Amino acid sequence: MEAEIEFVTMGSVTSPEGFHAGATYAGIKKKAAGSMDLGILFSEVPCAAAALFTTNRIKAAPVALSKERLQGGRAVAVVVNSGCANALTGEQGLADAAEMARLTAKGTGISPEDVLVASTGVIGVPLPMERMRAAFDQIILSREGGHDLARAILTTDTMPKETAVEVGIGENKFTIGGAAKGSGMIYPDLATLLCFLTTDAAVEIDFLRLSLRKAVDVSFNMVSIDGDTSPNDMVLIMANGQAGNEVITEQSAQAGAFQQALEQVCLYLAKYVARDGEGASKLIEVTVSGAQSVAEARLAARAVVNSSLVKAAIHGNDPNWGRIIAAVGRSGAEVVESKVGLYIGEVCVVKEGKSAEFSESKVLEALSGSEVLIDVQLNLGTAAATAWGCDLSEEYVTINSQYMT
Amino acid sequence: MEAEIEFVTMGSVTSPEGFHAGATYAGIKKKAAGSMDLGILFSEVPCAAAALFTTNRIKAAPVALSKERLQGGRAVAVVVNSGCANALTGEQGLADAAEMARLTAKGTGISPEDVLVASTGVIGVPLPMERMRAAFDQIILSREGGHDLARAILTTDTMPKETAVEVGIGENKFTIGGAAKGSGMIYPDLATLLCFLTTDAAVEIDFLRLSLRKAVDVSFNMVSIDGDTSPNDMVLIMANGQAGNEVITEQSAQAGAFQQALEQVCLYLAKYVARDGEGASKLIEVTVSGAQSVAEARLAARAVVNSSLVKAAIHGNDPNWGRIIAAVGRSGAEVVESKVGLYIGEVCVVKEGKSAEFSESKVLEALSGSEVLIDVQLNLGTAAATAWGCDLSEEYVTINSQYMT
């Protein structure tokens, strides 16, 4: 069935029907103009809910709590704070996460078991619960509160990342919204990613889980490296059915449209996360084509986008293309030197494994923009993949050498 | 058999008997005071020779040539240049590498087949063979030439890295020398490591290969990540037997002493390489103990030493210990949060997975020195491993954003 997918102007997690949100400044992170660090996302009716969590052996207390509560595939609200990860905080951390859920439940009149918890920020420090308790009463939930929620989850991000799409399919219409906080990493070994997705579509829980996994695979997992995650990473989707559509399952006529729309939201947010990497001035988009398999194309694309050398060179508009090919060469993907081609922007810089004749000024131009496109052609097969990242700047180091102090 | 191992004052690759070296400036890299970029290491008699090469699918021309020539386990000389990697240079690159060997053979009166070739520097650019041909005549080999060779292999290294040890064992005496150029990487995905080891001990080729592999495993492989190598990486050992000892095999009484001495030389050079990382101001030594296996201890130690976040925090004397534990948590090693302990220098900062009571000024002191010791205790088993790295500074980015330009 043909679907129309359109981005919603000023879209947010409260664009879908039935979702309310609100946030406040509780004094968890350092105060700046307009700072918010504690927020709640709430649905008028219980939701089918699915999430992907960090694979780090060290899991933050809110991750442990949310993972357990999500086993039933249901949630009504999520409470989130920034400024403190509530990770490596032992029994006290678990108690604090549980209290965050209880305070949220009390304020919204639901069961604490229906509240999920997420945190992001400094590891190893306990939450300032005293200040937070007082702040809960200041949170006012509203249908316009999505923008505040998007601000309340930020740490070193320079701007909120949120969007929504409206899907029209036959007689039906539903909306998917999302908010994310950034991976500030050059190598995303602490991606510190949080993402909250909402939809008013009615979605069967098994399909919701499958659909989320697929969407994350082509978006957030192509910004960060699988397995290289912080103790706090969490991507959550809540579907409340308020659009009134028939429940979407894997076999539904609407399944494809839902998947496509969800991937658009995730991709938008993932690219935004990449663009807003700590100290970043450019979005880098790397496409590897002609690989022997999608798995190899993914390996190669991510190796390029995660190479500190490539990122530093792009930061300096340095046409050091050897570093790109070398990253592909060590990625684990099959590479035949004499077949490799490379484009930077529209300029072919490598042909059949050797430097092509190219205009240096044109390459400089391609490197100087706010989006740098790198296109690696392996010429061995038909598989392709795209990954996103940002350049590596002196500012990144400055930010990360003074995070706690 | 008890062996005495002593570092040689001003030791170099020509400290062992029968080795000669020399170098000159051929105009391959930018000229600075005392620059050298073309060198030869030569043995009076043929050597048993073994090497470890890059695992990158993209191999520089000199690597392809040397790998093939070393199959017989014999070499007499090696010629090396810095400033140009001769990688991704196609047929011309292979022809140029072969010509470097021929010119060396001609000057020293040996067969070109007995000459190995190594290069390091910018990828994708052909060697300036015209200038290099003229320069070969300027190279004067001498028994004191080791220091010049150590300088001729440098790229962004701030100083030469060389050493030698003398081994006394019963009536016998032999010497092992070495020179290395640095891995300038925060993540060593292009470790660009070259290392030349020499010994006047007589060593049987199979044992020489085994011994080199073992020594590299506890030294260079604990600075760089396995498989994350540049197209040019090469660690070579040449044994010429001029000490007059009985040939050392795996079963020899002298095998243990040889292994121990070789590891000392490799460790010295590897730590030097770490300390002299691009823009580095500190050596970071990470020991993980109490692991369930050595393999897991190695994984964990390297994850910490390779974390950009840990490196940036140490650069800024920021006691952000959560990043260290998080790196261990994502390393693949088994970790039980409630058992983890962490020391920075002598200060216990984490006990049983939680922040310990510690003096901030003492941690600051431990972070401020030129060597920062990190000791992670998993308390799950008895295996341990140590890895080395350097801090991540703004200068690293500056260096790597302007490498070619």
Chai-1 contact restraints between the chains, C-beta under 6 A:
chainA,res_idxA,chainB,res_idxB,connection_type,confidence,min_distance_angstrom,max_distance_angstrom,comment,restraint_id
A,N56,B,G329,contact,1.0,0.0,6.0,A-B,restraint_1
A,N56,B,R330,contact,1.0,0.0,6.0,A-B,restraint_2
A,R57,B,G329,contact,1.0,0.0,6.0,A-B,restraint_3
A,R57,B,V335,contact,1.0,0.0,6.0,A-B,restraint_4
A,I58,B,I325,contact,1.0,0.0,6.0,A-B,restraint_5
A,I58,B,A326,contact,1.0,0.0,6.0,A-B,restraint_6
A,I58,B,G329,contact,1.0,0.0,6.0,A-B,restraint_7
A,I58,B,E337,contact,1.0,0.0,6.0,A-B,restraint_8
A,L88,B,G322,contact,1.0,0.0,6.0,A-B,restraint_9
A,L88,B,I325,contact,1.0,0.0,6.0,A-B,restraint_10
A,G90,B,K354,contact,1.0,0.0,6.0,A-B,restraint_11
A,I123,B,G322,contact,1.0,0.0,6.0,A-B,restraint_12
A,G124,B,G322,contact,1.0,0.0,6.0,A-B,restraint_13
A,G124,B,S355,contact,1.0,0.0,6.0,A-B,restraint_14
A,I186,B,S308,contact,1.0,0.0,6.0,A-B,restraint_15
A,Y187,B,Y187,contact,1.0,0.0,6.0,A-B,restraint_16
A,Y187,B,S308,contact,1.0,0.0,6.0,A-B,restraint_17
A,D189,B,S307,contact,1.0,0.0,6.0,A-B,restraint_18
A,L190,B,L309,contact,1.0,0.0,6.0,A-B,restraint_19
A,L190,B,A326,contact,1.0,0.0,6.0,A-B,restraint_20
A,D228,B,R330,contact,1.0,0.0,6.0,A-B,restraint_21
A,P231,B,A326,contact,1.0,0.0,6.0,A-B,restraint_22
A,S307,B,D189,contact,1.0,0.0,6.0,A-B,restraint_23
A,S308,B,I186,contact,1.0,0.0,6.0,A-B,restraint_24
A,S308,B,Y187,contact,1.0,0.0,6.0,A-B,restraint_25
A,L309,B,L190,contact,1.0,0.0,6.0,A-B,restraint_26
A,L309,B,N400,contact,1.0,0.0,6.0,A-B,restraint_27
A,A312,B,V397,contact,1.0,0.0,6.0,A-B,restraint_28
A,A312,B,N400,contact,1.0,0.0,6.0,A-B,restraint_29
A,A312,B,S401,contact,1.0,0.0,6.0,A-B,restraint_30
A,H315,B,S401,contact,1.0,0.0,6.0,A-B,restraint_31
A,G316,B,S401,contact,1.0,0.0,6.0,A-B,restraint_32
A,G316,B,Q402,contact,1.0,0.0,6.0,A-B,restraint_33
A,D318,B,S401,contact,1.0,0.0,6.0,A-B,restraint_34
A,D318,B,M404,contact,1.0,0.0,6.0,A-B,restraint_35
A,D318,B,T405,contact,1.0,0.0,6.0,A-B,restraint_36
A,N320,B,Y403,contact,1.0,0.0,6.0,A-B,restraint_37
A,N320,B,M404,contact,1.0,0.0,6.0,A-B,restraint_38
A,G322,B,L88,contact,1.0,0.0,6.0,A-B,restraint_39
A,G322,B,I123,contact,1.0,0.0,6.0,A-B,restraint_40
A,G322,B,G124,contact,1.0,0.0,6.0,A-B,restraint_41
A,I325,B,I58,contact,1.0,0.0,6.0,A-B,restraint_42
A,I325,B,L88,contact,1.0,0.0,6.0,A-B,restraint_43
A,A326,B,I58,contact,1.0,0.0,6.0,A-B,restraint_44
A,A326,B,L190,contact,1.0,0.0,6.0,A-B,restraint_45
A,A326,B,P231,contact,1.0,0.0,6.0,A-B,restraint_46
A,G329,B,N56,contact,1.0,0.0,6.0,A-B,restraint_47
A,G329,B,R57,contact,1.0,0.0,6.0,A-B,restraint_48
A,G329,B,I58,contact,1.0,0.0,6.0,A-B,restraint_49
A,R330,B,N56,contact,1.0,0.0,6.0,A-B,restraint_50
A,R330,B,D228,contact,1.0,0.0,6.0,A-B,restraint_51
A,V335,B,R57,contact,1.0,0.0,6.0,A-B,restraint_52
A,E337,B,I58,contact,1.0,0.0,6.0,A-B,restraint_53
A,K354,B,G90,contact,1.0,0.0,6.0,A-B,restraint_54
A,S355,B,G124,contact,1.0,0.0,6.0,A-B,restraint_55
A,L392,B,V397,contact,1.0,0.0,6.0,A-B,restraint_56
A,E394,B,E394,contact,1.0,0.0,6.0,A-B,restraint_57
A,E394,B,V397,contact,1.0,0.0,6.0,A-B,restraint_58
A,V397,B,A312,contact,1.0,0.0,6.0,A-B,restraint_59
A,V397,B,L392,contact,1.0,0.0,6.0,A-B,restraint_60
A,V397,B,E394,contact,1.0,0.0,6.0,A-B,restraint_61
A,N400,B,L309,contact,1.0,0.0,6.0,A-B,restraint_62
A,N400,B,A312,contact,1.0,0.0,6.0,A-B,restraint_63
A,S401,B,A312,contact,1.0,0.0,6.0,A-B,restraint_64
A,S401,B,H315,contact,1.0,0.0,6.0,A-B,restraint_65
A,S401,B,G316,contact,1.0,0.0,6.0,A-B,restraint_66
A,S401,B,D318,contact,1.0,0.0,6.0,A-B,restraint_67
A,Q402,B,G316,contact,1.0,0.0,6.0,A-B,restraint_68
A,Y403,B,N320,contact,1.0,0.0,6.0,A-B,restraint_69
A,M404,B,D318,contact,1.0,0.0,6.0,A-B,restraint_70
A,M404,B,N320,contact,1.0,0.0,6.0,A-B,restraint_71
A,T405,B,D318,contact,1.0,0.0,6.0,A-B,restraint_72
